[in-house]
Amino acid sequence: MSRPRVALVCDWLTTIGGAESVLLALHQMYPDAPIYTSKYDKKGIDWFLDADVRTGWLQIFPTGLRRFISPLRQHYFSHLDLSDYDLVISVTGAEAKSVKTKKTEQTDSKTEHTEHQCTHLCYCHVPTQYYWQMYDDYLKNPGFGLLNPLARLALKLFVKPLRKADFAAAQRPDKFITISSYAAQQIQKYYKRESTIIYPPVDLEKFSTSFSTSNKTKAGKSQIKNKHNYITTSRQVNWKRIDLCIKACLKTGDNLLIIGSGPEHSRLVKLANNAPNIHFLPQMSQSELKKYLVQADAYLFPSMEPFGIAPIEAMACGLPVIAFGKGGALDYIQPGKNGILFSNQSVDSLVSAMESFDKSAFSPDVVKNTTSPFDKSVFITKIKELVYESLR
């Protein structure tokens, strides 16, 4: 077939994360495709400086108001007409799935006739969390600080019409793609849609490591002292539960390195209370991050995620992962082979897993080899196959 006209869509482009990694891979596949989004902050993410990024009237709002204006995003995307393209791929965990990709025309008999002008593939991480599966968590702590009471009231008042609009938006895409078995179950539960699982792309080559004697020596010294060197990397928001890592390491005395930033940073620093075994570093490049990963004994992953790219990157460095045993982690953590699962999202459950952790029980090469299904090349191949079948 002739080369299709392609457009990419995402909820927003303001920070670096898993969704942005997916969008970057798609941008590299379709470099001429414009990227439509609600808000673009070049300072927050510099991955798309060579791309044709198109925003609308929501660009005037400050980045900090992003979570406040979800109804406005719903309105913006639902009126964004991309039906002139042959293929639209939306990367979304919120409102971008609602873009228009069908033309409705009047026939001679004055009845509406819908022509299929465009194929819309929706790469959905998970149904919009603050309306559905994490609604109760957001009510407990919306993450707006002093404005939490106002945010709770607004969510309670408007959640029903917002859910209705979100469900209607989820019926617009022609096909759903998603990131894990857990995410597929959630999409079926809340949107009544089937989805194809294609794991997010991880640039394994950037994290690939040859395991030297020096690294083993560092780990050995840590073992002799009966203390481990743990690491976690994350956007610092309340539902990521980095607080569990801090509380657990304060209890065990193990060393913890936390890399990242976000609205919860000040609270986490206060929680650590200048403990000598808890250290913070800002967000950094992948090459810099790799240096810290290879020196750690294990990666801590306490959040309930629909997938989680960061643990895969850690395992590509040969690092076993201690993960909360729900959500996307079940698709890649193989207990005893590349990590440990703990059953409850609590300090005691995490401490129990950490106390049972023995680095010598894990082979770095075996851990690394379990990541091959998540390589970026696999993602590209599967997306191309799905696009071909959909357009054909």
C-alpha positions as CSV (number, residue, x, y, z in Angstrom):
1,M,0.0,0.0,0.0
2,S,1.1,3.6,-0.4
3,R,2.8,5.3,2.5
4,P,0.0,6.2,5.1
5,R,-0.4,9.6,6.6
6,V,0.3,9.1,10.3
7,A,-0.4,11.3,13.4
8,L,0.7,10.6,16.9
9,V,-1.3,11.8,20.0
10,C,-0.4,11.9,23.7
11,D,-2.0,13.3,26.8
12,W,0.8,15.7,27.6
13,L,4.6,16.1,27.1
14,T,6.0,17.7,30.3
15,T,8.2,15.1,32.0
16,I,10.2,12.0,31.2
17,G,8.5,8.6,31.9
18,G,7.3,5.4,30.5
19,A,4.6,6.8,28.3
20,E,7.2,9.2,26.8
21,S,9.5,6.3,26.0
22,V,6.7,4.6,24.0
23,L,6.0,7.9,22.2
24,L,9.7,8.3,21.4
25,A,9.9,4.9,19.9
26,L,6.8,5.6,17.7
27,H,8.3,9.0,16.7
28,Q,11.5,7.2,15.6
29,M,9.3,4.8,13.6
30,Y,7.3,7.7,12.0
31,P,9.6,10.7,12.2
32,D,7.4,12.8,9.9
33,A,4.2,12.2,11.9
34,P,3.1,15.3,13.9
35,I,2.6,14.8,17.6
36,Y,-0.6,16.3,19.0
37,T,-0.8,17.0,22.7
38,S,-2.4,19.2,25.3
39,K,0.7,20.6,26.9
40,Y,4.4,20.7,25.8
41,D,7.3,21.7,28.1
42,K,10.6,21.5,26.4
43,K,12.4,22.1,29.7
44,G,10.7,19.1,31.3
45,I,11.5,16.8,28.3
46,D,14.0,17.4,25.5
47,W,13.4,14.2,23.6
48,F,11.2,15.7,20.9
49,L,13.1,18.8,19.8
50,D,13.3,17.4,16.2
51,A,9.5,16.6,16.1
52,D,6.5,18.6,14.9
53,V,4.8,18.9,18.2
54,R,1.4,20.6,18.0
55,T,-0.6,22.0,20.9
56,G,-3.8,24.0,21.2
57,W,-5.3,26.5,23.6
58,L,-4.5,24.3,26.7
59,Q,-0.8,25.3,26.2
60,I,-1.5,28.5,28.0
61,F,-2.1,26.7,31.3
62,P,0.9,26.3,33.7
63,T,2.3,22.7,33.8
64,G,1.5,22.6,37.6
65,L,-2.3,22.7,36.8
66,R,-2.2,19.6,34.7
67,R,-4.2,17.4,37.1
68,F,-6.8,20.1,37.7
69,I,-7.8,20.5,34.1
70,S,-8.7,16.9,33.1
71,P,-12.3,18.0,32.0
72,L,-10.8,20.7,29.8
73,R,-8.5,18.0,28.2
74,Q,-11.5,15.8,27.6
75,H,-13.1,18.7,25.7
76,Y,-10.0,19.5,23.8
77,F,-9.2,16.1,22.6
78,S,-12.8,15.1,21.8
79,H,-13.0,18.1,19.4
80,L,-9.6,17.5,17.9
81,D,-10.4,16.2,14.4
82,L,-7.7,13.9,12.9
83,S,-9.9,12.1,10.4
84,D,-7.8,13.3,7.4
85,Y,-5.0,11.0,8.5
86,D,-4.8,7.3,7.4
87,L,-3.4,6.2,10.8
88,V,-3.6,7.8,14.3
89,I,-1.7,6.2,17.2
90,S,-2.6,7.6,20.6
91,V,-0.4,6.9,23.6
92,T,-2.5,7.5,26.6
93,G,-3.5,6.8,30.2
94,A,-6.0,9.7,30.2
95,E,-7.9,11.7,27.6
96,A,-6.0,11.5,24.3
97,K,-7.9,8.4,23.2
98,S,-11.0,10.6,22.6
99,V,-9.7,12.3,19.4
100,K,-12.0,12.3,16.4
101,T,-10.9,10.0,13.6
102,K,-14.2,9.5,11.7
103,K,-16.0,11.8,9.3
104,T,-19.8,12.1,9.6
105,E,-21.5,13.4,6.5
106,Q,-25.1,14.2,5.4
107,T,-26.5,12.0,2.6
108,D,-29.3,13.0,0.2
109,S,-31.8,11.4,2.5
110,K,-30.7,13.7,5.3
111,T,-29.5,10.8,7.4
112,E,-26.0,10.7,8.9
113,H,-23.5,8.4,7.2
114,T,-20.2,7.6,8.8
115,E,-17.3,6.8,6.5
116,H,-14.2,5.0,7.9
117,Q,-11.5,7.5,6.9
118,C,-8.8,6.7,9.5
119,T,-7.6,3.8,11.6
120,H,-7.1,4.7,15.3
121,L,-4.8,2.5,17.3
122,C,-4.9,3.3,21.0
123,Y,-1.8,2.3,23.0
124,C,-3.4,2.6,26.5
125,H,-1.3,2.1,29.6
126,V,-4.4,1.7,31.8
127,P,-7.9,3.3,32.1
128,T,-7.8,6.8,33.5
129,Q,-6.7,6.0,37.1
130,Y,-8.3,8.9,38.9
131,Y,-11.7,7.9,37.6
132,W,-11.5,4.2,37.9
133,Q,-9.1,1.7,39.6
134,M,-7.3,4.3,41.8
135,Y,-10.2,6.6,42.6
136,D,-10.2,5.7,46.3
137,D,-6.4,6.3,46.5
138,Y,-6.8,9.7,44.9
139,L,-9.6,10.7,47.3
140,K,-7.3,9.8,50.3
141,N,-4.4,11.9,48.9
142,P,-5.1,13.8,45.7
143,G,-1.5,15.1,45.8
144,F,-2.4,18.8,45.8
145,G,-1.1,19.7,49.3
146,L,-3.1,22.5,50.8
147,L,-5.6,22.2,48.0
148,N,-6.4,18.6,48.8
149,P,-9.9,19.3,50.3
150,L,-10.9,21.2,47.2
151,A,-9.6,18.5,44.9
152,R,-11.5,15.8,46.9
153,L,-14.7,17.8,46.6
154,A,-14.3,18.4,42.9
155,L,-13.6,14.7,42.2
156,K,-16.6,13.5,44.3
157,L,-18.9,16.0,42.6
158,F,-17.9,15.4,39.0
159,V,-16.6,11.8,38.9
160,K,-19.9,10.3,37.5
161,P,-20.1,12.5,34.4
162,L,-16.3,12.3,33.9
163,R,-16.5,8.5,34.0
164,K,-19.3,8.6,31.5
165,A,-17.3,10.8,29.2
166,D,-14.2,8.7,29.6
167,F,-16.1,5.4,28.8
168,A,-17.5,7.1,25.7
169,A,-14.1,8.2,24.6
170,A,-12.8,4.6,25.0
171,Q,-15.2,3.4,22.4
172,R,-13.7,5.7,19.7
173,P,-10.4,3.8,18.9
174,D,-10.6,1.0,16.4
175,K,-8.2,-1.2,18.4
176,F,-6.6,-1.1,21.8
177,I,-3.0,-2.1,22.5
178,T,-1.8,-2.3,26.1
179,I,1.3,-2.9,28.2
180,S,0.6,-5.9,30.4
181,S,-1.8,-8.6,31.4
182,Y,-3.0,-6.5,34.3
183,A,-3.7,-3.5,32.1
184,A,-5.6,-5.7,29.6
185,Q,-7.8,-6.9,32.5
186,Q,-8.5,-3.3,33.6
187,I,-9.3,-2.1,30.1
188,Q,-11.8,-5.0,29.8
189,K,-13.3,-4.3,33.2
190,Y,-13.8,-0.5,32.8
191,Y,-14.0,0.0,29.1
192,K,-15.4,-3.3,27.9
193,R,-12.7,-3.5,25.2
194,E,-10.4,-6.3,24.2
195,S,-6.7,-5.3,23.8
196,T,-3.5,-6.7,22.3
197,I,-0.5,-6.8,24.7
198,I,2.7,-5.3,23.3
199,Y,5.2,-4.6,26.0
200,P,6.6,-1.1,26.2
201,P,10.0,-0.6,24.5
202,V,13.1,-0.7,26.7
203,D,16.5,0.3,25.2
204,L,18.3,-2.7,26.6
205,E,21.5,-1.9,24.8
206,K,22.0,1.3,26.8
207,F,21.8,-0.7,30.1
208,S,23.6,-3.8,28.9
209,T,26.5,-4.6,31.2
210,S,29.4,-7.0,31.3
211,F,29.7,-8.3,34.9
212,S,33.2,-7.6,36.1
213,T,35.0,-8.9,39.2
214,S,35.1,-5.4,40.6
215,N,31.3,-5.3,40.7
216,K,31.2,-8.6,42.5
217,T,33.7,-7.4,45.0
218,K,31.6,-4.4,45.8
219,A,28.6,-6.6,46.3
220,G,30.7,-9.0,48.5
221,K,31.7,-6.2,50.8
222,S,28.1,-5.2,51.3
223,Q,27.3,-8.8,52.1
224,I,30.0,-9.1,54.8
225,K,28.6,-6.0,56.6
226,N,25.2,-7.7,56.5
227,K,23.9,-4.6,54.7
228,H,22.7,-4.2,51.1
229,N,22.8,-1.3,48.8
230,Y,19.4,-0.7,47.4
231,I,18.3,1.7,44.7
232,T,15.0,3.0,43.4
233,T,14.3,5.4,40.6
234,S,10.9,7.0,40.1
235,R,8.8,10.1,39.6
236,Q,8.2,11.1,43.1
237,V,4.4,11.1,43.5
238,N,2.4,9.6,46.4
239,W,1.1,6.5,44.7
240,K,4.6,5.3,43.7
241,R,5.1,4.5,47.5
242,I,8.7,5.5,47.7
243,D,7.9,6.1,51.4
244,L,7.8,2.3,51.9
245,C,11.4,2.1,50.7
246,I,12.6,4.8,53.1
247,K,10.7,3.4,56.1
248,A,12.0,-0.1,55.4
249,C,15.6,0.9,55.1
250,L,15.3,3.1,58.3
251,K,14.2,-0.1,60.0
252,T,16.8,-2.5,58.5
253,G,19.8,-0.1,58.3
254,D,20.3,-1.0,54.6
255,N,21.6,1.7,52.3
256,L,19.1,3.3,49.9
257,L,19.7,5.6,46.9
258,I,16.6,7.4,45.6
259,I,17.0,8.9,42.1
260,G,14.3,11.2,40.7
261,S,12.1,14.2,41.4
262,G,8.5,15.2,41.8
263,P,5.9,16.8,44.0
264,E,6.5,14.4,46.9
265,H,10.3,15.1,47.1
266,S,10.2,17.4,50.1
267,R,8.0,15.1,52.0
268,L,10.3,12.1,51.3
269,V,13.4,14.1,52.3
270,K,11.6,15.0,55.6
271,L,10.7,11.4,56.1
272,A,14.3,10.3,55.7
273,N,15.2,12.8,58.5
274,N,18.9,13.1,57.4
275,A,19.5,9.4,58.0
276,P,23.1,8.5,56.9
277,N,21.9,5.5,55.0
278,I,19.3,7.3,52.8
279,H,20.6,9.3,49.9
280,F,18.8,11.4,47.2
281,L,20.0,12.3,43.7
282,P,18.1,14.2,41.0
283,Q,16.8,12.8,37.7
284,M,19.7,12.0,35.4
285,S,20.6,10.6,31.9
286,Q,20.4,6.9,31.2
287,S,24.2,6.7,30.9
288,E,24.6,8.2,34.4
289,L,21.9,6.1,35.9
290,K,23.6,2.9,34.6
291,K,26.7,3.8,36.7
292,Y,24.6,3.7,39.9
293,L,22.5,0.7,38.9
294,V,25.6,-1.6,38.4
295,Q,26.9,-0.7,41.9
296,A,23.7,-1.6,43.7
297,D,22.7,-5.0,45.1
298,A,19.0,-4.9,44.2
299,Y,16.3,-2.6,42.9
300,L,13.2,-1.8,45.0
301,F,9.9,-1.4,43.2
302,P,7.1,-0.9,45.8
303,S,4.4,0.7,43.6
304,M,1.4,-0.9,42.0
305,E,2.1,-0.2,38.3
306,P,0.4,-1.4,35.1
307,F,3.9,-2.2,33.9
308,G,7.1,-0.4,35.0
309,I,10.0,0.2,32.6
310,A,12.6,1.1,35.4
311,P,12.8,-2.4,36.8
312,I,13.4,-3.8,33.3
313,E,16.3,-1.3,32.9
314,A,17.7,-2.4,36.3
315,M,17.5,-6.1,35.3
316,A,19.3,-5.3,32.1
317,C,22.2,-4.3,34.3
318,G,21.9,-7.7,36.0
319,L,20.2,-6.3,39.1
320,P,17.5,-8.4,40.8
321,V,14.3,-6.6,41.6
322,I,12.3,-6.7,44.9
323,A,8.8,-5.8,43.7
324,F,5.2,-5.5,45.0
325,G,3.5,-8.7,43.7
326,K,0.6,-7.1,41.8
327,G,0.1,-5.3,38.5
328,G,2.5,-5.4,35.7
329,A,5.4,-6.8,37.7
330,L,3.8,-10.2,37.4
331,D,4.6,-10.2,33.7
332,Y,8.3,-10.0,34.2
333,I,9.4,-10.9,37.7
334,Q,10.3,-14.5,38.0
335,P,10.8,-15.2,41.7
336,G,14.1,-16.8,42.5
337,K,15.4,-16.1,38.9
338,N,15.4,-12.3,38.5
339,G,13.8,-11.1,41.7
340,I,11.5,-11.4,44.7
341,L,7.8,-10.5,45.1
342,F,6.3,-9.2,48.3
343,S,2.6,-9.7,48.9
344,N,1.4,-6.5,50.8
345,Q,2.1,-2.9,50.1
346,S,3.4,-2.4,53.6
347,V,6.6,-1.7,55.4
348,D,6.6,-5.1,57.2
349,S,6.0,-7.0,53.9
350,L,8.8,-5.1,52.1
351,V,11.2,-5.6,55.1
352,S,10.5,-9.3,55.1
353,A,11.5,-9.6,51.4
354,M,14.6,-7.5,52.0
355,E,15.7,-9.7,54.9
356,S,15.2,-12.8,52.8
357,F,17.2,-11.3,49.9
358,D,20.6,-12.9,49.1
359,K,22.4,-11.4,46.2
360,S,24.6,-14.5,45.7
361,A,21.4,-16.4,44.9
362,F,21.0,-14.4,41.6
363,S,23.2,-14.7,38.5
364,P,23.5,-11.3,36.9
365,D,23.6,-12.9,33.4
366,V,20.4,-14.9,34.1
367,V,18.7,-11.8,35.4
368,K,19.8,-9.8,32.3
369,N,18.6,-12.6,29.9
370,T,15.1,-12.4,31.3
371,T,14.7,-8.9,29.8
372,S,15.0,-9.9,26.1
373,P,11.2,-9.9,25.4
374,F,11.0,-6.2,26.4
375,D,13.7,-5.0,24.0
376,K,12.8,-2.0,21.8
377,S,13.3,-4.0,18.7
378,V,10.5,-6.4,19.7
379,F,8.2,-3.5,20.3
380,I,8.9,-2.0,16.9
381,T,8.4,-5.4,15.1
382,K,5.1,-6.0,16.8
383,I,3.7,-2.5,16.2
384,K,4.6,-2.7,12.5
385,E,2.8,-6.1,12.2
386,L,-0.3,-4.7,13.9
387,V,-0.3,-1.5,11.8
388,Y,0.1,-3.6,8.6
389,E,-2.8,-5.8,9.6
390,S,-5.0,-2.9,10.7
391,L,-4.5,-0.8,7.5
392,R,-4.7,-3.8,5.2
